[in-house]
């Protein structure tokens, strides 16, 4: 079974719709797809289907389908919010741990990284809510 569709629904829901916050280094963003990362995309008019294609191509790894749900979801969300390199590092760091420990340790690493960001004062509260919600959803296989 592919975890992509249920994970995409959760992650895109956490990302939300169109935002153009001058304090966001990604600039104009829709569904988590930013103008900074995708300068040729028409962000304001980006369709959900196009966003799903970009997520599948650029953020989701097919190898995650072999992982338990909680690991695949956390790695995917971390890839979108914090980059694939970090997601893979944390996945390797926490692998082999029981589910509850994996979720706690993985999300702790994410929290520490986000708290070190210069934009944490502006976006940190939302990031922390997202991490807690994703952790809760990771506990239950769809």
N, C-alpha and C positions, 0 to 999 in steps of 0.2 A: 504494500500500500504506500502511496505517496502521501507525505505529510504536507505537501506544498499548499493545496487548496485550503485546508482548515487553518494552517499557519498564516497564510496570506490574509485571510479574513480577519484574524486577530491583529496582525501587525498593521495592516492598512487602517483598521479601526483605531488603533493607537496613534497613528500618524495624522489622521483627520483629513480635512479637505484643503482648500486653498488658503495660503497664508503668505503675506508679504511683509514680514517684520524687519525693520531696518537693523535691529540688533542681532538678527540671525545671520551668521556668516555664510550660510547656504543661500541666502537671498530668497527670492520668490520660490515657493514650494507648494506642491499639490500632491496629496497621497504619499508624502515623504520623498518625492522626487524633486530634487532641488536644481535651480538654474545653474548653480556653481558646478555641480557634478554633470549636468546634462545641458550645456549651453545652447545646443541646437534644438532642444525640445520647446514647444509652445506650452509652457507650464500652466498658464492660466486656463487653457482649453484642453489640457491633458485628459484623456478619457481613462476611466478605471481599467478598461481592457488593455490600454497601452501601458499603464502603470504595472499591471499584473505581468505583462510580457517582460518589462524591464526588471522587475523583482526576480522573476524566474531566471532570466538570463544573467543578471549581474550580482544577485545577492544570495540566491538559494543554491545549495549544492546537492546534486542528486545523491551523493553518498550519505547525506543526512537521513534519507529514507530508511537506511539500515539501522539507524539509531532509535532508541526509545523516544516516544513523543516529547517528553520533557526536555531532552537534550536537543532534539531537532528544533523545537520552538525557540528555546533560549538562544541557540546559535544563530538562527535566522534573524530574530529580533536584534541581537547584538550586531550582526552584519549590517543591517539597515541603519541602525542608530550610531554605531561606533566603528564600523569597518570590519571586513572579513578577516584581516590579519589578527585583530584582537579576538574576534569570535573564535577563531581556530586555536589560538594560544590558550584561551580560557577553557575551551572544550578539552584540549589535551591535558591541561592542568588538573581538571576536575574529573576526568573520566575514571570509571571504575568505582566511584563512590555510590553508596545507596542513594536512591532518588531524592530524599529530603535533604541529604547533605550536598548532593550535586547542585540542586536548585539554590540552596542557601549560599554555597561557596561561589558558584558562578555569578549569581546576582551581586554578591559582595564585591567581587572583582570589578564588575561593571559600575557599581556605586562609587568605588574609590576612583576609578578613571573619570567618571562624569564629575565628581566633586572637585577634581583638579582643573576643570575647564574654566577659562576666564568668563564664560557666559553662564556659569552655574547660578549666580545670583538672580539672573533673569529667567532662566529656563529650568533650574534645578528642581523646583517643586513639581513641575509637570513630569520631568524625567523620573523622579522618585515614585510618583503615582503610577507611572507606566511600568516601572520595574516590579512594583508590588503586584499590580494587576496581572502582568505576564507570569509572574511566579505562581500566582493562584491558578491561572488557567493551565499552566504546565503540569500541575498536580493531577489533572483529570484528562485521560486520553479521550479524544473525540470519538 
